[in-house]
Amino acid sequence: MKKIACIFPGQGSQSVGMGKDLNDNFPGAQAALAEIDKIAGRSLSRLSFEGPEEELKRTINTQPTILAVSIAAWQCYRELGGPQPAFVAGHSLGELTALVAAQVLPVETAVRLVVKRAQLMEECPRGSMSAVLGVPADALEQVCLQASSGAEVAIVANFNTPEQLVISGSPPAVERAGELARARGGKVIPLPVGGAFHSPLMTGAAEEFSRELVGYTFAEARVPVVQNVDARPATSASEIKDRLSRQMPNSVRWCATVEYMRHQGVDTFVEIGPGKALAGMVKKIDRSARVYNIYDTGTLRSTIDALHETAAVS
């Protein structure tokens, strides 16, 4: 094993029951979730454990609950002796969890910021998003330009893998872009969201979020954070804050993020938090990468054992 990267999931990875197994079996997870409930002023843990699913899927609830469960899983990873990563990264909202892992933000600040972020994103103007499979990124960017007209805009919002992209923007423009993508042989899947995340329609929310960030102190990162906006590493507190402030209206460059870490010698990726979405993306970007998930007791213990065994052999 050369280098490890710890990666943290974003919106869409939620499911009813997430975090309950860790909460029931590890005092550290229980303490972390109780602390986050207190900071948030409501029981995010109960919503995570019990749902209902329709409430959990609302942006204002999804983002803080995923952050909470991911932080609890990270605490368990560290408590059981998980190796120090060479890099951390998070997909969209997962970047805030990565900042906690890199000790840029204390848990309290991360929770307050994600609560504000979720509120702003839920209140954004109506928009739409669609996943697009089978159209290369450069071709899809041209499709989005062709579909955009005046205030009606569509962009590639998520560069998840070379073949898995997401477009976002004004509903008419996203619909036109979808039609053009299908004409190029692509598969288009409308996503069940009401906002145009990571598109220019988020500009107003991003400006307000930037004003919110001014009131918080960021620390220098103990581990380089590869951020969504440009898929480059940062340790400087001011640089990290600036990139975070630009994240919401700009594309998530996840494919480039993984490729950068691979080029820096990372051969092992550990997804920490609910779901398996990022692990699947990493494998589609580079099939030779070792990938692990941590979302419950079984995956936590098996991952720690595998990492220690590989380190002993290396």
Buried (B, 14 or more C-beta within 10 A) or exposed (E): BEBBBBBBBBBBBBBBEBBBBBBEBBEBBBEBBBBBBEBBEEBBBEBBBEBEEEBBBEBBBBBBBBBBBBBBBBBBBBBBEBBEBBBBBBBBBBBBBBBBBBEBBBBBBBBBBBBBBBBBBBEBEEBBBBBBEBBEBEBBBBBBEEBBEEEBBBBBBBBBBEBBBBBBBBBBBBBBBBEBBBEBEBEBEEBEBBBBBBBBBBBBBBBBBBEBBEEBEBBBBEBBBBBBBBBBBBBEBEBBBBBBBBBBBBBBBBBBBBBBBBEBEBBBBBBBBBBBBBBBBBBBBBEEBBBBBBBBBEBBBEBBEBBBEBEEEE
